[in-house]
Amino acid sequence: MRAYVLRRLMLIVPSFLGITFIVFTVMLLTPGDPTRLSLSEGGAMSETEGEKIKRDATRKLYGLDKPRYQQYGIWLSNLVRLDLGKSFIGWEPIGDKILRRLPITITLNIIALLIVYIVAIPLGVFAAVKQNSIADRLITLVLFVLYSMPVIWVGTMAVIYLGGHLQWFPIGGLNSANQAQMGWVAWLADRGWHMVLPVACLSYAGFASLSRYMRSSMLEVIRQDYIRTARAKGLHEKTVILKHALRNSLIPIVTISVMSLPGLLAGSVIVEKIFNINGMGLMMWEAVFKRDYFTVMAVTTISATLVLLALVLVDILYAVVDPRISYD
């Protein structure tokens, strides 16, 4: 097991280099000059001699006047020194931007992820136990209706009707304008009220996919011989399902749960944009549209590292969940 993990960790380096090089190349090939977009208001810039000199100086400062392979080498050498560079948007250090926005995105996504798992796993188990019943078909219908609705439409409708016409929920941000005058209890309640719609938009689609994974895995397990043997011994059905069937049916769920962790950093770009939440998703949105290469590369670097580590963690958890799997 230790040798296997060591080999997988060694493979992270070439995989990481390949991912970051491809993303870096794609960003450089996209139309638009980041110095023009960052030094001008609204992306329009006059071609005066002074502006041209300023833009050329900025390109030289960030190494954008060099060949692409040299630019990648400079970025990689800075990364080794843990220097993520400065953003073209406001010329702020990217590390400071990430540290400021990271807690917001992680909080939203972890709450949504917990809600999805708390709801979807019991639903999947129930649907498997009650296979082909009216309850199973009704749950399937409702969940697939939710899954078929795009998040951009659901978020927009929530803002227009629940936040606008009915005014039940705030339509943007994570706190009210007078948050500075609130006590901590009122501030916490206000933050929770603002998070209702974003969290709902982040979680509703996950109910269907995760519950169907759980249902399919559970159906496969309860048809196994050892489950029939457990029932033949006279064990209570609840014991058979929860003790013998549930653990082995969690193997695909382990994969999904671990692989969803890297997405917590990037966040939901659409949801954060709709509700104007100043998190990692909105930062990524702004960086892509304003050709902020270094911010895009910083988020990509963190996400790629987490994905590669998550793949190793999935293999380790497989052996923990299923005793039949061994890497010795």
C-alpha positions in Angstrom: 0.0 0.0 0.0 2.8 2.4 0.9 4.7 1.7 -2.3 1.5 2.2 -4.4 0.7 5.6 -2.7 4.3 6.7 -3.3 4.1 5.8 -7.0 0.9 7.7 -7.3 2.3 10.8 -5.6 5.3 10.7 -7.9 2.9 10.7 -10.9 1.4 14.0 -9.7 4.3 16.0 -10.8 4.2 15.3 -14.6 0.4 15.4 -14.5 0.5 18.8 -12.8 3.0 20.1 -15.3 0.8 18.9 -18.2 -2.4 20.4 -16.8 -0.9 23.8 -16.0 1.0 24.0 -19.4 -2.2 23.4 -21.3 -4.2 25.9 -19.4 -1.4 28.5 -19.6 -1.2 28.0 -23.4 -5.0 28.2 -23.9 -5.1 31.4 -21.9 -2.3 33.0 -24.0 -4.1 32.0 -27.2 -7.4 33.7 -26.2 -8.0 37.0 -28.0 -7.5 40.2 -26.1 -4.6 42.0 -24.4 -4.7 41.9 -20.6 -2.7 45.1 -20.3 -5.1 46.9 -22.5 -8.1 45.7 -20.4 -6.5 46.4 -17.1 -5.1 49.8 -17.9 -8.2 51.2 -19.5 -11.8 51.7 -18.3 -14.3 49.4 -19.9 -11.7 47.8 -22.1 -11.3 50.7 -24.5 -7.9 52.5 -24.7 -6.7 55.3 -26.8 -3.6 54.6 -28.9 -1.7 57.6 -27.6 2.1 57.4 -27.4 2.0 57.7 -23.6 -0.6 54.9 -23.2 1.4 52.7 -25.6 4.6 53.2 -23.6 2.7 52.4 -20.3 1.2 49.3 -21.8 4.5 48.1 -23.2 6.1 48.7 -19.8 3.4 46.6 -18.1 3.9 43.8 -20.6 7.6 43.8 -19.9 7.1 43.9 -16.2 4.9 40.7 -16.3 7.1 39.0 -18.9 4.3 39.1 -21.5 6.7 40.3 -24.2 8.7 37.0 -24.0 7.9 33.7 -25.9 5.2 31.5 -24.5 7.5 28.8 -23.2 9.6 31.4 -21.4 6.5 32.9 -19.8 5.5 29.5 -18.6 9.0 28.9 -17.2 8.9 32.3 -15.3 5.4 31.5 -13.9 6.6 28.0 -12.8 9.7 29.3 -11.1 7.6 31.9 -9.2 5.2 29.1 -8.2 8.0 27.1 -6.7 8.7 30.1 -4.5 5.0 30.2 -3.6 4.6 33.5 -5.5 1.3 33.5 -7.3 1.9 37.0 -8.8 -0.3 40.0 -9.0 -3.7 40.3 -10.5 -4.2 42.5 -13.5 -7.5 43.6 -11.8 -6.5 46.2 -9.2 -2.8 45.0 -9.2 -3.5 43.2 -6.0 -1.5 40.1 -4.9 -3.4 37.1 -5.9 -2.7 35.3 -2.7 -4.4 38.0 -0.7 -7.4 37.8 -3.1 -7.7 34.1 -2.6 -7.4 34.2 1.2 -10.1 36.9 1.3 -12.6 35.0 -1.0 -11.8 31.4 -0.1 -13.8 31.2 3.2 -16.9 32.5 1.5 -16.9 29.9 -1.3 -15.9 27.0 1.0 -18.7 27.9 3.5 -21.4 27.9 0.7 -20.2 24.7 -0.9 -19.7 22.7 2.3 -23.2 23.6 3.5 -24.6 22.7 0.1 -22.6 19.4 0.0 -23.7 18.4 3.5 -27.4 19.1 2.6 -27.0 17.0 -0.5 -25.6 14.0 1.3 -27.9 14.2 4.2 -30.9 14.1 1.9 -29.7 12.0 -1.1 -28.2 9.0 0.7 -31.3 8.2 2.7 -33.5 8.8 -0.4 -31.3 6.4 -2.4 -31.4 3.7 0.2 -35.2 4.1 0.6 -35.7 3.9 -3.2 -33.6 0.8 -3.4 -35.4 -1.0 -0.6 -38.8 0.1 -2.1 -37.8 -0.7 -5.7 -40.5 -0.2 -8.3 -43.0 1.0 -5.6 -45.1 4.1 -6.0 -42.8 5.9 -3.6 -39.7 4.9 -5.6 -41.2 6.2 -8.8 -42.5 9.4 -7.3 -39.1 10.1 -5.8 -37.4 9.4 -9.1 -39.8 11.7 -11.0 -39.4 14.6 -8.6 -35.6 14.4 -8.4 -35.2 14.2 -12.2 -37.5 17.2 -12.6 -35.1 19.1 -10.3 -32.1 17.7 -12.1 -33.4 18.8 -15.5 -33.7 22.5 -14.5 -30.5 24.5 -15.3 -29.1 26.4 -12.4 -28.9 29.6 -14.3 -32.7 29.5 -14.8 -33.4 28.5 -11.3 -31.2 31.2 -9.8 -32.7 33.8 -12.1 -36.3 32.8 -11.2 -35.4 32.8 -7.5 -34.0 36.3 -7.7 -37.0 37.6 -9.7 -39.8 36.0 -7.8 -38.6 34.9 -4.3 -36.3 37.9 -3.9 -38.0 40.5 -6.1 -41.8 40.1 -6.3 -42.3 38.3 -3.0 -39.3 39.8 -1.2 -38.9 36.7 1.0 -35.2 36.5 0.6 -32.3 38.9 -0.2 -31.3 38.9 -3.8 -27.6 39.6 -3.6 -24.5 39.5 -1.3 -24.1 37.7 2.0 -25.0 40.4 4.5 -27.3 43.5 4.7 -25.9 47.0 4.4 -26.2 47.7 8.1 -24.3 44.6 9.2 -21.7 46.8 11.1 -24.4 47.8 13.6 -25.6 44.2 14.2 -24.8 42.0 17.2 -23.2 38.6 16.4 -26.5 36.8 16.8 -28.3 39.1 14.4 -25.3 39.1 12.0 -25.3 35.3 12.0 -29.0 35.2 11.3 -28.7 37.7 8.6 -25.8 35.8 7.0 -27.9 32.6 7.1 -30.9 34.3 5.5 -28.8 35.6 2.7 -27.4 32.1 2.1 -30.7 30.3 1.7 -31.1 30.9 -2.1 -27.5 30.4 -3.1 -27.2 27.2 -1.1 -30.5 25.9 -2.5 -29.3 26.6 -6.1 -26.0 24.8 -5.3 -27.6 21.7 -3.9 -30.9 20.9 -5.6 -29.4 19.3 -8.7 -27.2 17.1 -6.6 -30.1 15.3 -5.0 -31.0 13.5 -8.2 -27.6 12.4 -9.3 -26.3 11.3 -5.9 -29.6 9.5 -4.9 -29.6 7.6 -8.2 -25.9 6.6 -7.7 -26.9 5.4 -4.2 -30.0 3.6 -5.4 -28.1 1.7 -8.2 -25.2 0.8 -5.9 -27.6 -0.4 -3.2 -29.6 -2.5 -5.6 -26.4 -4.2 -6.8 -25.3 -5.0 -3.2 -28.6 -6.3 -1.9 -28.7 -8.9 -4.7 -25.4 -10.4 -3.5 -25.2 -13.9 -2.0 -23.9 -12.7 1.4 -27.0 -10.5 1.8 -29.3 -13.4 1.1 -27.2 -15.4 3.7 -27.7 -12.6 6.3 -31.4 -12.7 5.7 -31.5 -16.5 5.9 -29.8 -16.3 9.3 -32.9 -14.4 10.5 -31.3 -11.0 10.9 -33.6 -8.1 11.1 -34.1 -6.3 7.7 -32.9 -3.1 9.2 -29.6 -4.7 10.4 -29.1 -6.3 6.9 -29.6 -3.0 5.1 -27.7 -0.7 7.5 -24.9 -3.0 8.6 -24.2 -5.4 5.7 -25.4 -3.6 2.6 -24.9 0.1 3.2 -21.1 0.0 3.7 -20.3 -1.8 0.5 -22.8 0.3 -1.5 -20.9 3.5 -0.4 -17.9 2.7 -2.7 -19.1 4.9 -5.6 -20.3 7.5 -3.2 -16.8 7.8 -1.8 -15.5 8.5 -5.3 -18.1 11.2 -5.8 -17.6 12.8 -2.4 -13.8 13.0 -2.7 -13.8 14.2 -6.3 -16.3 17.0 -5.3 -13.8 18.5 -2.8 -11.6 20.3 -5.4 -14.7 22.1 -6.7 -15.1 23.8 -3.4 -12.3 26.1 -4.3 -13.5 27.2 -7.7 -17.0 27.3 -6.3 -20.1 27.7 -8.4 -19.3 30.4 -10.9 -22.9 30.8 -12.1 -24.4 31.0 -8.6 -21.9 33.5 -7.3 -22.4 35.6 -10.4 -26.2 35.6 -10.1 -26.3 36.4 -6.4 -23.2 38.7 -6.6 -21.3 36.8 -4.0 -17.7 37.8 -3.8 -16.2 34.3 -3.8 -13.7 32.3 -5.8 -16.3 31.6 -8.5 -16.9 35.3 -9.2 -13.2 36.0 -9.1 -12.6 33.3 -11.7 -15.4 34.7 -13.8 -13.8 38.2 -13.8 -10.3 36.8 -14.4 -11.4 34.9 -17.5 -13.2 37.8 -19.1 -10.5 40.3 -18.3 -7.7 37.9 -19.4 -6.2 37.9 -15.9 -3.8 35.1 -16.7 -2.1 34.8 -13.3 -5.4 34.7 -11.4 -6.7 32.0 -13.7 -3.5 30.0 -13.3 -3.6 30.4 -9.5 -7.1 28.9 -9.2 -6.2 26.2 -11.8 -3.1 25.3 -9.8 -4.9 24.9 -6.6 -7.8 22.9 -8.2 -5.4 20.7 -10.2 -3.4 19.9 -7.1 -6.5 19.0 -5.2 -7.9 16.8 -8.0 -4.6 14.9 -8.3 -4.5 14.4 -4.5 -8.1 13.4 -4.4 -7.5 10.6 -6.9 -4.9 9.1 -4.6 -7.2 9.6 -1.6 -10.0 7.8 -3.5 -7.9 4.7 -4.0 -6.9 4.7 -0.3 -10.6 5.1 0.8 -11.6 2.2 -1.5 -9.4 -0.1 0.6 -10.9 1.3 3.8 -14.5 1.0 2.7 -14.2 -2.4 0.9 -12.0 -4.9 2.7 -11.8 -7.0 -0.5 -9.6 -4.3 -2.1 -5.9 -4.4 -1.4 -2.9 -2.6 -2.9 -0.2 -4.8 -1.3 
